[in-house]
Amino acid sequence: MTRLNTLLRDAKDRGEELCRSMQADYANVVGANWKGIASMAALGKSDEMLQFWNSQLAPILDKLMTGIVGTQNLMADHESDGQSKINAITPGMGNFSRLA
């Protein structure tokens, strides 16, 4: 699960980097050479992609990572709880006395 969480975090970082890079590249090309409606449309689309990433896609990855951490914690709690119950069993407790 830790590996999956790491992969999701890396995917989120790469996705954000790609969207920011695309936006900067559009701004460099369009801003310097283009005029009029076409340039505004291109810049608008790159802004839309970054906003879509930040508002829709990145939160999905955040929820997945949070869910993985929550599942890891839940599994650790159950394991700890089970171990403490096993440790609480003493020889002489019913059928468990045969195991001692």
N, CA, C and O atoms as a MOPAC input file, in Angstrom:
PM7 MOZYME 1SCF
protein

 N      0.81400 1    -1.19300 1     0.00000 1
 C      0.00000 1     0.00000 1     0.00000 1
 C      0.85900 1     1.25900 1     0.00000 1
 O      0.48400 1     2.27600 1    -0.58300 1
 N      1.99700 1     1.18500 1     0.64900 1
 C      2.88500 1     2.34400 1     0.66300 1
 C      3.37300 1     2.64500 1    -0.74900 1
 O      3.48200 1     3.80500 1    -1.14500 1
 N      3.66300 1     1.59800 1    -1.49600 1
 C      4.11800 1     1.78600 1    -2.88600 1
 C      3.01600 1     2.43400 1    -3.71800 1
 O      3.28900 1     3.33300 1    -4.51400 1
 N      1.78700 1     1.98800 1    -3.54400 1
 C      0.66200 1     2.56500 1    -4.27700 1
 C      0.49700 1     4.03900 1    -3.92900 1
 O      0.26900 1     4.86900 1    -4.80900 1
 N      0.61100 1     4.35700 1    -2.65800 1
 C      0.50400 1     5.75100 1    -2.22300 1
 C      1.61400 1     6.59800 1    -2.84700 1
 O      1.37400 1     7.73000 1    -3.26600 1
 N      2.81100 1     6.05500 1    -2.90600 1
 C      3.93800 1     6.76300 1    -3.52200 1
 C      3.69000 1     6.98000 1    -5.01500 1
 O      3.96600 1     8.05700 1    -5.54400 1
 N      3.17200 1     5.96200 1    -5.68800 1
 C      2.87300 1     6.09300 1    -7.11800 1
 C      1.80100 1     7.14500 1    -7.36900 1
 O      1.90200 1     7.92000 1    -8.32100 1
 N      0.78100 1     7.18000 1    -6.52800 1
 C     -0.27000 1     8.19100 1    -6.68100 1
 C      0.27200 1     9.59600 1    -6.44600 1
 O     -0.07100 1    10.52900 1    -7.17200 1
 N      1.11600 1     9.74400 1    -5.43100 1
 C      1.70600 1    11.05400 1    -5.14800 1
 C      2.58500 1    11.50300 1    -6.31400 1
 O      2.56800 1    12.67200 1    -6.70100 1
 N      3.35700 1    10.56200 1    -6.87200 1
 C      4.19700 1    10.88600 1    -8.03300 1
 C      3.34500 1    11.27400 1    -9.24100 1
 O      3.67300 1    12.21800 1    -9.96100 1
 N      2.25200 1    10.54300 1    -9.46000 1
 C      1.35500 1    10.86500 1   -10.57500 1
 C      0.75300 1    12.25300 1   -10.39800 1
 O      0.61900 1    13.00200 1   -11.36600 1
 N      0.39600 1    12.59300 1    -9.18000 1
 C     -0.16300 1    13.92200 1    -8.91700 1
 C      0.88300 1    15.00200 1    -9.19500 1
 O      0.58900 1    16.01000 1    -9.83800 1
 N      2.09200 1    14.78400 1    -8.71200 1
 C      3.15900 1    15.76800 1    -8.92900 1
 C      3.47000 1    15.93200 1   -10.41800 1
 O      3.62900 1    17.05300 1   -10.90000 1
 N      3.55500 1    14.81300 1   -11.14500 1
 C      3.84500 1    14.88500 1   -12.58100 1
 C      2.71000 1    15.53300 1   -13.35200 1
 O      2.94900 1    16.30500 1   -14.28100 1
 N      1.47900 1    15.22600 1   -12.97600 1
 C      0.32700 1    15.82400 1   -13.64600 1
 C      0.28300 1    17.32400 1   -13.46900 1
 O      0.03300 1    18.06700 1   -14.41800 1
 N      0.52800 1    17.76400 1   -12.25100 1
 C      0.53300 1    19.21000 1   -11.99600 1
 C      1.68200 1    19.88100 1   -12.74300 1
 O      1.51700 1    20.95800 1   -13.31500 1
 N      2.84100 1    19.23800 1   -12.73100 1
 C      3.99700 1    19.78800 1   -13.44700 1
 C      3.70700 1    19.89100 1   -14.94700 1
 O      4.06100 1    20.88300 1   -15.58400 1
 N      3.06800 1    18.87300 1   -15.50100 1
 C      2.73100 1    18.87800 1   -16.92200 1
 C      1.75200 1    20.00000 1   -17.25900 1
 O      1.92800 1    20.69800 1   -18.25800 1
 N      0.72800 1    20.17700 1   -16.43400 1
 C     -0.26000 1    21.24500 1   -16.68100 1
 C      0.38300 1    22.62700 1   -16.57500 1
 O      0.10200 1    23.50900 1   -17.38600 1
 N      1.23400 1    22.81000 1   -15.58600 1
 C      1.90900 1    24.11000 1   -15.43600 1
 C      2.87700 1    24.35900 1   -16.59500 1
 O      2.97800 1    25.47800 1   -17.09700 1
 N      3.57600 1    23.32100 1   -17.01000 1
 C      4.50500 1    23.44400 1   -18.12900 1
 C      3.75500 1    23.78000 1   -19.41500 1
 O      4.18600 1    24.62900 1   -20.19600 1
 N      2.62500 1    23.10000 1   -19.62500 1
 C      1.82100 1    23.37300 1   -20.81000 1
 C      1.34200 1    24.82200 1   -20.80500 1
 O      1.38300 1    25.49900 1   -21.83300 1
 N      0.89700 1    25.28700 1   -19.66300 1
 C      0.41000 1    26.66200 1   -19.55400 1
 C      1.54200 1    27.65400 1   -19.84300 1
 O      1.34100 1    28.63500 1   -20.55900 1
 N      2.71800 1    27.40000 1   -19.29200 1
 C      3.85900 1    28.29200 1   -19.52000 1
 C      4.29700 1    28.26300 1   -20.98500 1
 O      4.61500 1    29.30400 1   -21.56100 1
 N      4.31400 1    27.06400 1   -21.59000 1
 C      4.69500 1    26.94900 1   -22.99900 1
 C      3.72300 1    27.69700 1   -23.90000 1
 O      4.14000 1    28.40100 1   -24.82000 1
 N      2.43000 1    27.54700 1   -23.63900 1
 C      1.42600 1    28.28300 1   -24.41900 1
 C      1.63900 1    29.78200 1   -24.27100 1
 O      1.60100 1    30.52600 1   -25.25100 1
 N      1.86000 1    30.21100 1   -23.04900 1
 C      2.03200 1    31.64800 1   -22.80700 1
 C      3.26200 1    32.17700 1   -23.53800 1
 O      3.23200 1    33.28500 1   -24.07300 1
 N      4.34400 1    31.39700 1   -23.56700 1
 C      5.55900 1    31.83100 1   -24.25900 1
 C      5.35200 1    31.93000 1   -25.76600 1
 O      5.78500 1    32.89900 1   -26.39100 1
 N      4.70200 1    30.94500 1   -26.34400 1
 C      4.49900 1    30.93200 1   -27.79300 1
 C      3.41700 1    31.92000 1   -28.19800 1
 O      3.62300 1    32.75700 1   -29.07600 1
 N      2.28700 1    31.81600 1   -27.56400 1
 C      1.13700 1    32.63100 1   -27.94700 1
 C      1.34300 1    34.09000 1   -27.58500 1
 O      1.04700 1    34.98100 1   -28.38100 1
 N      1.84400 1    34.33200 1   -26.40200 1
 C      2.00200 1    35.71000 1   -25.94500 1
 C      2.96200 1    36.51400 1   -26.79600 1
 O      2.77200 1    37.71500 1   -26.98700 1
 N      3.98700 1    35.86100 1   -27.30500 1
 C      5.00500 1    36.58700 1   -28.05800 1
 C      4.63400 1    36.77800 1   -29.52900 1
 O      4.99800 1    37.79300 1   -30.12300 1
 N      3.92300 1    35.83000 1   -30.12100 1
 C      3.74300 1    35.84300 1   -31.57000 1
 C      2.31600 1    36.01700 1   -32.06000 1
 O      2.11400 1    36.47000 1   -33.18700 1
 N      1.34300 1    35.68100 1   -31.27300 1
 C     -0.03100 1    35.66900 1   -31.75900 1
 C     -0.78700 1    36.90400 1   -31.31100 1
 O     -0.48800 1    37.50300 1   -30.27700 1
 N     -1.74700 1    37.25800 1   -32.09300 1
 C     -2.61600 1    38.39100 1   -31.76400 1
 C     -4.06500 1    37.98400 1   -31.98600 1
 O     -4.35500 1    37.12900 1   -32.82400 1
 N     -4.95200 1    38.58400 1   -31.25100 1
 C     -6.37800 1    38.42200 1   -31.50700 1
 C     -7.03900 1    37.25600 1   -30.81200 1
 O     -6.58700 1    36.77500 1   -29.77300 1
 N     -8.14000 1    36.81400 1   -31.42800 1
 C     -9.01700 1    35.81200 1   -30.83000 1
 C     -8.31100 1    34.47200 1   -30.65600 1
 O     -8.49100 1    33.80700 1   -29.63600 1
 N     -7.51900 1    34.07400 1   -31.63200 1
 C     -6.83700 1    32.77800 1   -31.55600 1
 C     -5.89800 1    32.71400 1   -30.35800 1
 O     -5.84100 1    31.70100 1   -29.66000 1
 N     -5.16900 1    33.78500 1   -30.12300 1
 C     -4.24600 1    33.78000 1   -28.98900 1
 C     -5.00200 1    33.72700 1   -27.67100 1
 O     -4.58800 1    33.03300 1   -26.74200 1
 N     -6.09600 1    34.45000 1   -27.58800 1
 C     -6.89200 1    34.44600 1   -26.35900 1
 C     -7.50900 1    33.06400 1   -26.11800 1
 O     -7.58000 1    32.60200 1   -24.97900 1
 N     -7.95500 1    32.41000 1   -27.19500 1
 C     -8.54300 1    31.07400 1   -27.06500 1
 C     -7.50300 1    30.06400 1   -26.59000 1
 O     -7.78700 1    29.23700 1   -25.72400 1
 N     -6.30200 1    30.13200 1   -27.15500 1
 C     -5.24000 1    29.20600 1   -26.75300 1
 C     -4.85800 1    29.41200 1   -25.29400 1
 O     -4.71700 1    28.44700 1   -24.54300 1
 N     -4.69400 1    30.64800 1   -24.90100 1
 C     -4.36000 1    30.92700 1   -23.50100 1
 C     -5.49600 1    30.50900 1   -22.57400 1
 O     -5.25700 1    29.99000 1   -21.48300 1
 N     -6.72700 1    30.73600 1   -23.01000 1
 C     -7.88400 1    30.34300 1   -22.20300 1
 C     -7.95000 1    28.84000 1   -21.99600 1
 O     -8.26400 1    28.37500 1   -20.90000 1
 N     -7.65600 1    28.07600 1   -23.04600 1
 C     -7.69100 1    26.61200 1   -22.93600 1
 C     -6.60200 1    26.09800 1   -22.00500 1
 O     -6.83700 1    25.16400 1   -21.23900 1
 N     -5.42900 1    26.68600 1   -22.06000 1
 C     -4.37500 1    26.23300 1   -21.15400 1
 C     -4.73600 1    26.57100 1   -19.71100 1
 O     -4.45100 1    25.79000 1   -18.80400 1
 N     -5.35700 1    27.71800 1   -19.49300 1
 C     -5.82900 1    28.06800 1   -18.14600 1
 C     -6.91900 1    27.11200 1   -17.68200 1
 O     -6.94700 1    26.70700 1   -16.51900 1
 N     -7.82400 1    26.75100 1   -18.60300 1
 C     -8.89900 1    25.80900 1   -18.26800 1
 C     -8.33500 1    24.45900 1   -17.85000 1
 O     -8.82700 1    23.84300 1   -16.90600 1
 N     -7.30300 1    24.00000 1   -18.55300 1
 C     -6.71400 1    22.70200 1   -18.22600 1
 C     -6.11100 1    22.72400 1   -16.83300 1
 O     -6.29200 1    21.77800 1   -16.06600 1
 N     -5.40400 1    23.77700 1   -16.50100 1
 C     -4.81000 1    23.87600 1   -15.17300 1
 C     -5.89700 1    23.94800 1   -14.10300 1
 O     -5.77600 1    23.31800 1   -13.05200 1
 N     -6.94400 1    24.70300 1   -14.36200 1
 C     -8.04900 1    24.78400 1   -13.40500 1
 C     -8.74700 1    23.43600 1   -13.26200 1
 O     -9.11400 1    23.04200 1   -12.15500 1
 N     -8.93400 1    22.72300 1   -14.37900 1
 C     -9.55900 1    21.40000 1   -14.33000 1
 C     -8.70200 1    20.44200 1   -13.51600 1
 O     -9.21600 1    19.65500 1   -12.72100 1
 N     -7.40500 1    20.51500 1   -13.71900 1
 C     -6.49200 1    19.66300 1   -12.94500 1
 C     -6.65600 1    19.95400 1   -11.45700 1
 O     -6.84700 1    19.04300 1   -10.65200 1
 N     -6.57900 1    21.23700 1   -11.10300 1
 C     -6.63200 1    21.61300 1    -9.68900 1
 C     -7.98500 1    21.33900 1    -9.03800 1
 O     -8.04300 1    20.99000 1    -7.85900 1
 N     -9.06900 1    21.49400 1    -9.79100 1
 C    -10.39500 1    21.35400 1    -9.18300 1
 C    -10.98100 1    19.94800 1    -9.30000 1
 O    -11.81000 1    19.56500 1    -8.47500 1
 N    -10.57200 1    19.17500 1   -10.30100 1
 C    -11.19600 1    17.87100 1   -10.52700 1
 C    -10.23800 1    16.68700 1   -10.37300 1
 O    -10.53500 1    15.74400 1    -9.64000 1
 N     -9.11800 1    16.73000 1   -11.04200 1
 C     -8.24100 1    15.55900 1   -11.08200 1
 C     -7.36800 1    15.41100 1    -9.84100 1
 O     -7.29600 1    14.32500 1    -9.26500 1
 N     -6.71400 1    16.47300 1    -9.42700 1
 C     -5.84900 1    16.39400 1    -8.24500 1
 C     -6.62400 1    15.97900 1    -6.99300 1
 O     -6.10900 1    15.17700 1    -6.21500 1
 N     -7.84100 1    16.49100 1    -6.76200 1
 C     -8.59100 1    16.04300 1    -5.57800 1
 C     -8.91700 1    14.54700 1    -5.58600 1
 O     -9.00800 1    13.93200 1    -4.52400 1
 N     -9.09300 1    13.95900 1    -6.76800 1
 C     -9.33000 1    12.51300 1    -6.83900 1
 C     -8.11000 1    11.76700 1    -6.31100 1
 O     -8.24100 1    10.82700 1    -5.52600 1
 N     -6.93200 1    12.18500 1    -6.74000 1
 C     -5.70600 1    11.54100 1    -6.26000 1
 C     -5.52100 1    11.77100 1    -4.76300 1
 O     -5.07100 1    10.87500 1    -4.05000 1
 N     -5.86500 1    12.96300 1    -4.28300 1
 C     -5.79000 1    13.23700 1    -2.84200 1
 C     -6.69800 1    12.29700 1    -2.05900 1
 O     -6.29900 1    11.76500 1    -1.02300 1
 N     -7.92000 1    12.08800 1    -2.55100 1
 C     -8.86700 1    11.19600 1    -1.86500 1
 C     -8.35800 1     9.75900 1    -1.86200 1
 O     -8.48700 1     9.05300 1    -0.86200 1
 N     -7.78300 1     9.33100 1    -2.97300 1
 C     -7.22400 1     7.97900 1    -3.02900 1
 C     -6.08600 1     7.81100 1    -2.02600 1
 O     -6.01900 1     6.80500 1    -1.32000 1
 N     -5.19200 1     8.80000 1    -1.96500 1
 C     -4.07500 1     8.71800 1    -1.02000 1
 C     -4.57200 1     8.72800 1     0.42000 1
 O     -4.05400 1     7.98700 1     1.25600 1
 N     -5.56800 1     9.55500 1     0.71800 1
 C     -6.14000 1     9.60300 1     2.06100 1
 C     -6.78800 1     8.26400 1     2.40500 1
 O     -6.65300 1     7.77800 1     3.52800 1
 N     -7.48400 1     7.67200 1     1.45100 1
 C     -8.10400 1     6.37100 1     1.67400 1
 C     -7.08700 1     5.28000 1     1.94800 1
 O     -7.31100 1     4.40900 1     2.78800 1
 N     -5.97500 1     5.32900 1     1.24100 1
 C     -4.92400 1     4.33000 1     1.45000 1
 C     -4.33500 1     4.46500 1     2.84700 1
 O     -4.14100 1     3.46600 1     3.54000 1
 N     -4.05100 1     5.68600 1     3.25900 1
 C     -3.50100 1     5.90600 1     4.60300 1
 C     -4.50700 1     5.45600 1     5.65900 1
 O     -4.13100 1     4.82600 1     6.64800 1
 N     -5.78100 1     5.77600 1     5.45200 1
 C     -6.81400 1     5.35300 1     6.39800 1
 C     -6.91100 1     3.84100 1     6.49300 1
 O     -7.06800 1     3.29300 1     7.58400 1
 N     -6.81800 1     3.16200 1     5.35200 1
 C     -6.86300 1     1.70100 1     5.34100 1
 C     -5.65100 1     1.11800 1     6.05000 1
 O     -5.77700 1     0.14900 1     6.79800 1
 N     -4.47800 1     1.69800 1     5.82200 1
 C     -3.27500 1     1.23000 1     6.51200 1
 C     -3.43500 1     1.37700 1     8.02100 1
 O     -3.09400 1     0.46700 1     8.77700 1
 N     -3.95100 1     2.51800 1     8.45700 1
 C     -4.14000 1     2.74600 1     9.88900 1
 C     -5.15400 1     1.77300 1    10.47000 1
 O     -4.95500 1     1.25100 1    11.56700 1
 N     -6.23000 1     1.52700 1     9.75100 1
 C     -7.26000 1     0.59500 1    10.20800 1
 C     -6.69800 1    -0.81300 1    10.33200 1
 O     -6.97000 1    -1.50900 1    11.31000 1
 N     -5.91300 1    -1.23300 1     9.34300 1
 C     -5.30200 1    -2.56300 1     9.40000 1
 C     -4.33600 1    -2.66800 1    10.57300 1
 O     -4.30400 1    -3.69100 1    11.25700 1
 N     -3.55800 1    -1.63400 1    10.81200 1
 C     -2.61800 1    -1.64600 1    11.93600 1
 C     -3.36300 1    -1.69400 1    13.26200 1
 O     -2.94100 1    -2.39300 1    14.18300 1
 N     -4.47100 1    -0.95800 1    13.37100 1
 C     -5.26900 1    -0.97900 1    14.60000 1
 C     -5.84200 1    -2.36300 1    14.85700 1
 O     -5.81500 1    -2.84900 1    15.98800 1
 N     -6.36600 1    -3.00400 1    13.80700 1
 C     -6.93300 1    -4.34200 1    13.97100 1
 C     -5.85500 1    -5.34900 1    14.34200 1
 O     -6.08400 1    -6.23700 1    15.16300 1
 N     -4.69700 1    -5.21000 1    13.74600 1
 C     -3.59400 1    -6.11400 1    14.06100 1
 C     -3.16400 1    -5.93600 1    15.51200 1
 O     -2.93600 1    -6.91400 1    16.22300 1
 N     -3.05600 1    -4.69700 1    15.94200 1
 C     -2.67300 1    -4.40700 1    17.32300 1
 C     -3.72700 1    -4.90400 1    18.29900 1
 O     -3.39400 1    -5.46400 1    19.34400 1
 N     -5.00000 1    -4.70200 1    17.96300 1
 C     -6.09400 1    -5.15100 1    18.81800 1
 C     -6.10000 1    -6.67200 1    18.92900 1
 O     -6.27700 1    -7.22000 1    20.01700 1
 N     -5.90800 1    -7.34400 1    17.81100 1
 C     -5.86300 1    -8.80600 1    17.82400 1
 C     -4.70200 1    -9.33000 1    18.64000 1
 O     -4.84400 1   -10.30000 1    19.38400 1
 N     -3.54800 1    -8.68600 1    18.50400 1
 C     -2.37600 1    -9.11500 1    19.26300 1
 C     -2.59300 1    -8.91600 1    20.75700 1
 O     -2.19100 1    -9.76100 1    21.55600 1
 N     -3.22200 1    -7.81200 1    21.14400 1
 C     -3.46100 1    -7.57300 1    22.57100 1
 C     -4.45200 1    -8.59000 1    23.13300 1
 O     -4.33100 1    -8.98300 1    24.29300 1
 N     -5.42900 1    -9.02200 1    22.33600 1
 C     -6.36400 1   -10.05700 1    22.79900 1
 C     -5.65900 1   -11.39400 1    22.95900 1
 O     -5.91300 1   -12.12500 1    23.91600 1
 N     -4.78300 1   -11.71000 1    22.03200 1
 C     -4.02400 1   -12.95900 1    22.14900 1
 C     -3.13100 1   -12.91300 1    23.38300 1
 O     -3.02400 1   -13.90300 1    24.10600 1
 N     -2.49600 1   -11.78400 1    23.62600 1
 C     -1.61800 1   -11.65200 1    24.78500 1
 C     -2.38900 1   -11.72400 1    26.09900 1
 O     -1.83200 1   -12.10800 1    27.12700 1
 N     -3.67900 1   -11.35500 1    26.06800 1
 C     -4.48500 1   -11.36700 1    27.28900 1
 C     -4.90500 1   -12.77600 1    27.69000 1
 O     -5.29600 1   -13.00800 1    28.83400 1
 N     -4.82600 1   -13.70600 1    26.75900 1
 C     -5.21900 1   -15.08500 1    27.06700 1
 C     -4.11900 1   -15.72700 1    27.89700 1
 O     -2.95600 1   -15.74800 1    27.49400 1
 N     -4.49000 1   -16.24400 1    29.04400 1
 C     -3.51200 1   -16.88200 1    29.92900 1
 C     -3.77600 1   -18.37400 1    29.97300 1
 O     -4.90600 1   -18.81100 1    29.75500 1
 N     -2.74500 1   -19.16100 1    30.25300 1
 C     -2.96400 1   -20.60400 1    30.40000 1
 C     -4.00600 1   -20.84200 1    31.49300 1
 O     -4.03000 1   -20.14800 1    32.51000 1
 N     -4.84300 1   -21.80900 1    31.27000 1
 C     -5.88500 1   -22.11600 1    32.23900 1
 C     -7.22100 1   -21.51500 1    31.86000 1
 O     -8.21500 1   -21.74500 1    32.54900 1
 N     -7.27100 1   -20.75400 1    30.78900 1
 C     -8.53400 1   -20.15700 1    30.34400 1
 C     -9.21800 1   -21.12300 1    29.38500 1
 O     -8.95600 1   -21.09500 1    28.18200 1
 N    -10.06600 1   -21.94900 1    29.89600 1
 C    -10.83400 1   -22.84800 1    29.04600 1
 C     -9.95400 1   -23.75400 1    28.22200 1
 O     -9.00400 1   -24.34100 1    28.74000 1
 N    -10.25700 1   -23.87600 1    26.95000 1
 C     -9.51900 1   -24.76300 1    26.05400 1
 C     -8.10600 1   -24.27400 1    25.77200 1
 O     -7.27500 1   -25.03200 1    25.27200 1
 N     -7.82800 1   -23.01300 1    26.08900 1
 C     -6.49100 1   -22.49000 1    25.80500 1
 C     -5.42800 1   -23.06800 1    26.73300 1
 O     -4.23600 1   -22.94200 1    26.45400 1
 N     -5.83700 1   -23.69500 1    27.82200 1
 C     -4.85100 1   -24.26600 1    28.74200 1
 C     -4.08000 1   -25.38900 1    28.06800 1
 O     -2.94300 1   -25.66700 1    28.44800 1
 N     -4.67600 1   -26.03800 1    27.07900 1
 C     -3.97700 1   -27.11100 1    26.37100 1
 C     -2.84700 1   -26.57900 1    25.49900 1
 O     -1.92500 1   -27.32400 1    25.16400 1
 N     -2.90200 1   -25.31500 1    25.13000 1
 C     -1.88500 1   -24.74100 1    24.24800 1
 C     -0.61500 1   -24.35500 1    24.98800 1
 O      0.43100 1   -24.18000 1    24.36300 1
 N     -0.68500 1   -24.22200 1    26.28400 1
 C      0.46200 1   -23.75500 1    27.07100 1
 C      1.49700 1   -24.83200 1    27.24600 1
 O      2.52500 1   -24.60200 1    27.88400 1

